[in-house]
């Protein structure tokens, strides 16, 4: 299930570094967070959708790796992103 175009564009607008930025770790984490939220709601209604569950777990792992990279390279950005997205974080 892809995100709606408006939701994805809004995530890019909220977290971009410059006008044409679509691939920075902050933007990727924001998009993945929105997709994870969407799939979580889907799985609450469809408990036996195992392929969707696998995709969700892969996205969670990808977001975790991006956040780890961000924490190692730009700690202040990591703090800002996790605060804005209300994500738990390691200290």
Secondary structure, DSSP 8 states (H G I E B T S, - for coil): ----HHHHHHHHHHH-SSTT---SHHHHHHHHHHHHHHHHHHHHH-TT-HHHHHHHHHHHHHHHHHHHHHHHH-HHHHHHHHHHTT-----
